[in-house]
Amino acid sequence: MDKIKIPQSAKLNVQMAMSANYLFKKNSCATLIGKRRANQILSNDYLTYETAKRTFSYLSRARTYNNNDWTNCGTISFNLWGGEEMLIHLKKIFK
């Protein structure tokens, strides 16, 4: 398994997070890596196995910062990586 499909629902989370980051935080939330991951998710249908593993690892740790408040950097950052839908999808593969 060298490619992992990106769910459409994860792409929607990324779009919402990018919009919230711009509207509420003037693009100040998330690291450069998180912003790159967001662009990667939006521009592709698949992640490599290694990238999917890193994404799963990040989402597993960052889930605690997601409080579904789109003005909160924790929620924005978590969703830039695909959010809850991406985490659920990747759990099926890596657990």
ABEGO torsion letter per residue (X at the ends): XABBBBBAAAAAAAAAAAAAAAAAAGGABEBAAAAAAAAAAAABABBBAAAAAAAAAAAAAAAAABAGBAABAAAAAAAAAGEAAAAAAAAAAAX
